[in-house]
Amino acid sequence: MKKLHHVALLIETSNAYARGVLEGIVSYIHEHDPWSIYLPEQERGAKPPSWIKDWRGDGLIVRIETEEIAKTIKRLNKPVVDVSAARRVEGIPWVETNDHAIAQLAVEHFTSRGFKNLAFCGDPDFNWSRWREEGFIEETQTRPDLHCNYFTATSRTLPHYSWNREKNRLAKWIESLPKPVGIFACYDIRAQQVLDICREQAIDVPDEVAVLGVDNDELLCNLCYPPLSSVIPDAYRTGREAAKLLDRMMNGGEMREERHLIEPLGVATRQSSDVLAIEDPDIATAIRFIRENACEGINVKDILKQVPMTRRAFELRFHALLGRTPHQEIIRQRVERVKRLLIETDLPLKTIARNTRFEHEEYMSVVFRRATGMPPGQYRQSRNQ
C-alpha cells in the first residue's frame, strides 16, 4: 500500500489569491493520491505555528514571506515549494505570477480604450509590485505616444511611516496627473485606496481617472465604489503546479531551484475602467460597436453604417488613435473571446470557431496562433493544467 503523505500548507486564507492557490492544491490532491493536510489558521506574514518546529511530516507548500518562516523551513530540511515572490530561501522551487505579463495586460487594457496618459501606483515592500512596475515601464517604453507617471510609495517598514501622510502624498500625486489617465495599481487593496481618494477629492471615475487593480478579489472589487476592474491571476493553476512539484519531490524527485511563472487569465472589467478615453466621438462609437458585435460576423462596412465618414478617413483616424486598423480590432476582440471560451468552457474547437464567427476551426487556429504564439488546444492545456 502506498504511503499517505503528510503535508503542511502555510498559506493564509484571508485573501482571494491565497484561497485560489489552496483550491488548486485541493484539485490536484483529488486527482492523485490523497494527502493528510495540516492547514493552520493564520494571516499573511504571521509567525510559523508553534507545532511546526517538531513536525515530522513529508513536505510543505509555503508562502515564505518573513525571515522567521524562512529559518523554520530551512531547519526542517523537508521537500518544500514556495508560493511567495519574497524569495527568502534559495535552492527550492518557486511558483508565482508572471508579473510582466500582468503589466502587459494592464497596459493593453488602457490603451485599447484610447488612454495616452498612464500611471503606476505600487508598494515597495513586495517583489511582485516591483516586478509589475518593471513590466509596466518595459511595456510603455515601446510606445512613444504614451505618457507615464509613477508614484514612489513609502515603505511601511520605516520607523516613522504614517498612512495619513502617505495618503496625502498619494492624493496630491493623483491630482497632479494629466487627465484622463489610467492608473494601474499593483493590487486590489492599493486600487481601493486610489478609488477612495478620488471619491474624497471629487475626481470622476472612470472619466477622469480609470483604475485597474490585480487579484480580482470579487468581494473587495464589488465593495469598491465604483466597482473595481482587476487583472485575474491564475491562482488555481499556481496551486496545482505547486502541488505537482511537491508530489514529485516527496516521491524521490530532486529538490532544486526552479522558477515557475504562471500566466494571468485576463482582465475582469468593471465600472472603474469601463470607459473610452477618446475625444473623437465617431471613433468612440465605432469601438463600442466593435466590442458589442465583433463575434457577430461584422466587417468594416458594418462599422461605417454607424459613423458618418468615408472608409479611408475612418481607417486613418482609427489607426491614429489606437495604433491598429478597424479590421485588426475586430480580430483582436474575437481572439479575446476565444481565449475566454478556451479557459472557461469545455466546448470543442469547432463550436468555439462557430460561436466567434470564424469560417472554420482551421482558420481560427491560424489567427489564434498568429496572435498568441500557440494553437488553441495548447493554450487551453497550458491554462488548465
C-alpha positions as CSV (number, residue, x, y, z in Angstrom):
1,M,0.0,0.0,0.0
2,K,1.3,3.4,-1.0
3,K,2.4,5.7,1.9
4,L,0.0,8.5,2.8
5,H,2.0,11.7,2.7
6,H,1.6,14.3,5.4
7,V,1.8,17.8,4.0
8,A,1.7,21.2,5.8
9,L,0.2,24.2,3.9
10,L,1.4,27.5,5.5
11,I,-0.8,29.7,3.3
12,E,-3.2,32.3,4.6
13,T,-6.9,32.1,3.9
14,S,-7.5,35.8,4.3
15,N,-7.3,36.9,0.7
16,A,-8.7,35.7,-2.6
17,Y,-5.3,34.9,-4.3
18,A,-4.2,32.6,-1.5
19,R,-7.6,30.9,-1.4
20,G,-7.3,30.3,-5.1
21,V,-3.9,28.7,-4.6
22,L,-5.4,26.4,-1.9
23,E,-8.2,25.5,-4.3
24,G,-5.6,24.4,-6.9
25,I,-3.8,22.3,-4.4
26,V,-7.1,20.6,-3.4
27,S,-7.9,19.9,-7.0
28,Y,-4.5,18.3,-7.6
29,I,-4.9,16.1,-4.5
30,H,-8.4,14.9,-5.6
31,E,-6.9,13.7,-8.9
32,H,-3.9,11.9,-7.4
33,D,-3.0,10.1,-4.2
34,P,-4.6,11.7,-1.1
35,W,-2.5,13.7,1.3
36,S,-3.0,14.3,5.0
37,I,-3.2,18.1,5.2
38,Y,-2.2,20.4,8.0
39,L,-3.6,23.9,7.4
40,P,-3.2,26.3,10.4
41,E,-5.4,29.4,10.5
42,Q,-3.0,32.3,10.0
43,E,-2.8,35.7,8.3
44,R,-0.2,36.9,5.8
45,G,3.2,37.3,7.3
46,A,2.2,35.6,10.5
47,K,4.7,33.7,12.7
48,P,5.1,30.0,11.9
49,P,2.8,27.8,14.1
50,S,4.4,26.5,17.2
51,W,3.9,22.9,16.2
52,I,5.9,23.2,13.0
53,K,9.4,23.1,14.7
54,D,8.7,19.5,15.8
55,W,6.7,18.4,12.8
56,R,7.5,15.0,11.3
57,G,5.6,15.3,8.0
58,D,6.8,14.7,4.4
59,G,6.6,18.1,2.7
60,L,5.3,21.7,2.7
61,I,3.8,24.3,0.4
62,V,4.5,27.7,2.0
63,R,4.3,31.5,1.5
64,I,7.8,32.2,2.8
65,E,7.4,36.0,3.4
66,T,9.3,36.5,6.7
67,E,12.8,35.7,7.9
68,E,11.3,33.7,10.8
69,I,9.4,31.4,8.5
70,A,12.4,31.1,6.2
71,K,14.6,30.0,9.2
72,T,12.0,27.5,10.3
73,I,11.7,26.0,6.8
74,K,15.4,25.7,6.5
75,R,15.7,23.8,9.8
76,L,13.1,21.3,8.9
77,N,15.0,20.1,5.8
78,K,11.9,18.8,4.1
79,P,10.7,19.0,0.5
80,V,9.2,22.4,0.1
81,V,7.6,24.6,-2.6
82,D,7.5,28.3,-2.1
83,V,4.4,30.2,-3.5
84,S,5.7,33.7,-2.5
85,A,7.6,36.2,-4.5
86,A,9.7,37.2,-1.5
87,R,12.5,34.7,-2.4
88,R,13.8,34.3,1.1
89,V,15.1,30.7,0.7
90,E,17.4,29.7,-2.2
91,G,17.6,26.2,-3.7
92,I,13.9,25.3,-3.7
93,P,11.2,25.5,-6.4
94,W,9.1,28.7,-6.6
95,V,5.7,29.2,-8.2
96,E,4.4,32.7,-8.7
97,T,2.5,35.0,-11.0
98,N,4.1,36.3,-14.2
99,D,4.2,39.9,-13.2
100,H,5.5,41.2,-16.5
101,A,2.6,39.5,-18.3
102,I,0.2,41.1,-15.7
103,A,1.7,44.6,-16.6
104,Q,1.3,43.9,-20.3
105,L,-2.4,43.1,-19.8
106,A,-2.8,46.3,-17.8
107,V,-1.2,48.5,-20.5
108,E,-3.3,46.8,-23.2
109,H,-6.4,47.3,-21.1
110,F,-5.9,51.1,-21.0
111,T,-4.5,51.6,-24.5
112,S,-7.3,49.6,-26.1
113,R,-9.6,52.2,-24.5
114,G,-7.7,55.1,-26.0
115,F,-5.7,56.2,-22.9
116,K,-2.5,58.1,-23.7
117,N,-1.7,59.0,-20.1
118,L,-0.9,56.1,-17.8
119,A,0.3,55.8,-14.3
120,F,1.6,53.1,-11.9
121,C,1.0,53.0,-8.2
122,G,2.9,50.3,-6.4
123,D,4.1,49.1,-3.0
124,P,7.9,48.9,-2.3
125,D,7.5,46.2,0.3
126,F,6.7,43.5,-2.2
127,N,8.8,42.0,-5.1
128,W,5.7,41.3,-7.2
129,S,4.9,45.1,-7.1
130,R,8.4,46.0,-8.2
131,W,8.3,43.4,-11.0
132,R,4.9,44.7,-12.1
133,E,6.3,48.2,-12.2
134,E,9.3,46.9,-14.3
135,G,6.9,45.2,-16.7
136,F,4.8,48.4,-16.9
137,I,7.9,50.5,-17.7
138,E,9.2,48.0,-20.2
139,E,5.8,47.8,-22.0
140,T,5.2,51.6,-22.1
141,Q,8.7,52.4,-23.3
142,T,7.9,50.7,-26.6
143,R,5.1,53.2,-27.1
144,P,6.3,56.8,-27.7
145,D,2.7,58.0,-27.9
146,L,2.2,57.2,-24.2
147,H,2.9,59.5,-21.2
148,C,3.6,57.7,-17.9
149,N,3.8,58.7,-14.3
150,Y,4.9,56.7,-11.2
151,F,4.0,57.1,-7.6
152,T,7.0,56.5,-5.3
153,A,5.4,54.9,-2.3
154,T,6.9,54.9,1.2
155,S,7.8,51.6,2.8
156,R,5.6,50.6,5.8
157,T,8.7,49.2,7.4
158,L,10.2,52.6,8.0
159,P,10.0,53.7,11.7
160,H,8.0,56.9,11.2
161,Y,5.7,55.6,8.5
162,S,2.2,57.2,8.7
163,W,-0.7,56.3,6.5
164,N,-2.2,59.8,6.9
165,R,1.0,61.3,5.4
166,E,1.1,58.7,2.7
167,K,-2.5,59.2,1.8
168,N,-1.9,63.0,1.5
169,R,1.1,62.3,-0.8
170,L,-1.0,59.9,-2.9
171,A,-3.8,62.4,-3.2
172,K,-1.5,65.2,-4.4
173,W,0.0,62.8,-6.9
174,I,-3.4,61.8,-8.3
175,E,-4.5,65.5,-8.5
176,S,-1.3,66.3,-10.4
177,L,-1.7,63.7,-13.1
178,P,-2.8,64.8,-16.6
179,K,-6.4,63.8,-17.2
180,P,-7.9,61.5,-18.4
181,V,-5.4,58.9,-17.0
182,G,-5.4,55.2,-16.5
183,I,-3.9,54.2,-13.1
184,F,-2.6,50.7,-12.8
185,A,-2.4,49.8,-9.1
186,C,-0.1,46.9,-8.1
187,Y,-3.0,45.0,-6.3
188,D,-6.7,45.5,-5.4
189,I,-6.1,47.0,-2.0
190,R,-3.9,49.7,-3.4
191,A,-6.5,50.3,-6.2
192,Q,-9.2,50.6,-3.5
193,Q,-7.1,53.3,-1.8
194,V,-6.9,55.2,-5.1
195,L,-10.6,55.0,-5.6
196,D,-11.3,56.2,-2.0
197,I,-9.1,59.3,-2.7
198,C,-10.8,60.0,-6.0
199,R,-14.1,60.0,-4.3
200,E,-12.9,62.2,-1.5
201,Q,-11.4,64.7,-4.0
202,A,-14.5,64.6,-6.2
203,I,-12.4,63.2,-9.1
204,D,-14.7,61.4,-11.6
205,V,-14.0,57.7,-12.0
206,P,-13.7,56.4,-14.7
207,D,-14.0,59.6,-17.0
208,E,-11.1,61.5,-15.4
209,V,-9.3,58.6,-13.7
210,A,-9.7,55.0,-14.7
211,V,-8.4,52.4,-12.1
212,L,-7.2,48.9,-12.5
213,G,-6.1,46.5,-9.8
214,V,-4.7,43.0,-9.6
215,D,-6.0,39.8,-7.9
216,N,-9.7,40.1,-8.9
217,D,-10.8,39.7,-5.3
218,E,-14.5,39.7,-6.2
219,L,-15.8,40.7,-2.8
220,L,-13.3,43.6,-2.5
221,C,-13.8,44.7,-6.1
222,N,-17.6,44.8,-5.8
223,L,-17.4,46.6,-2.4
224,C,-15.4,49.4,-4.1
225,Y,-17.2,52.5,-5.5
226,P,-17.4,52.3,-8.4
227,P,-16.7,48.5,-8.7
228,L,-13.1,47.8,-9.4
229,S,-11.6,46.4,-12.6
230,S,-8.9,43.9,-11.9
231,V,-6.3,41.6,-13.6
232,I,-7.1,38.0,-13.0
233,P,-4.1,35.9,-11.8
234,D,-4.4,32.2,-12.3
235,A,-4.0,31.3,-8.6
236,Y,-5.8,28.0,-9.1
237,R,-3.1,26.9,-11.6
238,T,-0.4,28.2,-9.2
239,G,-1.7,25.8,-6.5
240,R,-1.9,22.8,-8.9
241,E,1.7,23.5,-10.1
242,A,3.0,23.8,-6.6
243,A,1.3,20.5,-5.6
244,K,2.7,18.8,-8.6
245,L,6.2,19.8,-7.8
246,L,5.9,18.8,-4.1
247,D,4.4,15.4,-5.1
248,R,7.4,14.8,-7.4
249,M,9.9,15.6,-4.6
250,M,8.1,13.5,-2.0
251,N,8.3,10.6,-4.4
252,G,12.0,10.8,-4.8
253,G,12.5,13.7,-7.2
254,E,15.3,16.1,-6.7
255,M,14.6,19.4,-4.8
256,R,16.2,22.2,-6.9
257,E,15.6,25.8,-7.5
258,E,13.1,26.2,-10.3
259,R,11.1,29.3,-11.3
260,H,7.6,28.6,-12.5
261,L,5.8,31.8,-13.6
262,I,2.0,31.4,-14.1
263,E,0.3,33.5,-16.8
264,P,-2.7,35.7,-15.9
265,L,-6.1,34.8,-17.2
266,G,-7.2,38.2,-18.4
267,V,-9.0,41.3,-17.0
268,A,-12.3,41.5,-15.2
269,T,-13.7,44.8,-16.4
270,R,-15.9,46.7,-14.1
271,Q,-17.1,50.3,-13.8
272,S,-13.8,51.7,-12.6
273,S,-12.2,51.4,-16.0
274,D,-15.1,50.8,-18.4
275,V,-14.7,53.9,-20.4
276,L,-13.3,55.1,-23.7
277,A,-10.7,57.9,-23.3
278,I,-11.2,59.1,-26.9
279,E,-12.3,62.6,-27.7
280,D,-13.3,61.7,-31.2
281,P,-17.0,60.7,-30.8
282,D,-17.2,58.8,-34.1
283,I,-14.2,56.6,-33.3
284,A,-15.6,56.0,-29.8
285,T,-18.9,54.9,-31.4
286,A,-17.0,52.6,-33.7
287,I,-15.1,51.0,-30.9
288,R,-18.2,50.4,-28.8
289,F,-19.9,48.8,-31.9
290,I,-16.9,46.5,-32.4
291,R,-16.8,45.4,-28.8
292,E,-20.5,44.6,-28.8
293,N,-20.6,42.9,-32.2
294,A,-17.2,41.5,-33.0
295,C,-18.4,37.9,-32.6
296,E,-21.5,38.6,-34.8
297,G,-19.6,38.4,-38.1
298,I,-19.3,42.2,-38.6
299,N,-16.8,43.8,-41.0
300,V,-15.6,47.4,-41.7
301,K,-18.6,48.1,-43.9
302,D,-20.9,47.3,-41.0
303,I,-19.0,49.8,-38.8
304,L,-19.2,52.5,-41.5
305,K,-23.0,52.4,-41.2
306,Q,-22.6,53.7,-37.6
307,V,-20.2,56.6,-38.4
308,P,-20.7,59.4,-41.0
309,M,-17.3,59.3,-42.9
310,T,-15.6,57.7,-45.8
311,R,-13.8,54.4,-45.3
312,R,-10.3,56.0,-45.9
313,A,-10.9,58.8,-43.4
314,F,-12.3,56.4,-40.8
315,E,-9.4,54.0,-41.1
316,L,-6.8,56.8,-40.9
317,R,-8.5,58.3,-37.8
318,F,-9.0,54.9,-36.2
319,H,-5.3,53.9,-36.7
320,A,-4.0,57.3,-35.5
321,L,-5.9,56.9,-32.2
322,L,-5.5,53.1,-31.5
323,G,-2.4,52.1,-33.5
324,R,-4.3,49.4,-35.4
325,T,-6.8,49.1,-38.1
326,P,-10.6,48.5,-37.5
327,H,-10.2,45.0,-39.0
328,Q,-7.3,44.3,-36.6
329,E,-9.5,45.4,-33.7
330,I,-12.3,43.1,-34.8
331,I,-9.9,40.2,-34.9
332,R,-8.4,41.2,-31.6
333,Q,-11.8,41.2,-29.9
334,R,-12.7,37.8,-31.4
335,V,-9.4,36.3,-30.3
336,E,-10.0,37.6,-26.7
337,R,-13.4,35.9,-26.8
338,V,-11.8,32.6,-28.0
339,K,-9.4,32.8,-25.1
340,R,-12.2,33.1,-22.6
341,L,-14.1,30.2,-24.1
342,L,-11.0,28.0,-24.1
343,I,-10.4,28.7,-20.4
344,E,-13.9,28.8,-19.0
345,T,-15.6,26.1,-21.1
346,D,-15.1,22.6,-22.4
347,L,-16.5,23.5,-25.8
348,P,-14.8,21.8,-28.7
349,L,-12.7,24.0,-31.0
350,K,-15.2,23.6,-33.8
351,T,-18.0,25.0,-31.7
352,I,-15.8,27.9,-30.4
353,A,-14.9,28.8,-34.0
354,R,-18.6,28.9,-34.9
355,N,-19.5,31.0,-31.8
356,T,-16.9,33.6,-32.6
357,R,-17.7,33.7,-36.3
358,F,-14.6,32.2,-37.8
359,E,-15.2,30.4,-41.1
360,H,-13.9,27.1,-39.7
361,E,-11.7,25.7,-37.0
362,E,-8.5,25.7,-39.1
363,Y,-8.8,29.4,-39.9
364,M,-9.4,30.2,-36.2
365,S,-6.3,28.2,-35.3
366,V,-4.2,30.1,-37.7
367,V,-5.4,33.5,-36.5
368,F,-5.1,32.5,-32.8
369,R,-1.6,31.2,-33.3
370,R,-0.6,34.4,-35.0
371,A,-1.9,36.4,-32.1
372,T,-0.7,34.3,-29.2
373,G,2.2,32.2,-30.5
374,M,0.4,28.9,-29.8
375,P,-2.5,26.9,-31.2
376,P,-5.8,27.0,-29.3
377,G,-5.5,23.4,-28.0
378,Q,-2.1,24.1,-26.5
379,Y,-3.3,27.4,-25.0
380,R,-6.2,25.6,-23.3
381,Q,-4.0,22.9,-22.0
382,S,-1.4,25.4,-20.6
383,R,-4.2,27.2,-18.7
384,N,-5.9,24.2,-17.3
385,Q,-3.0,22.0,-16.2
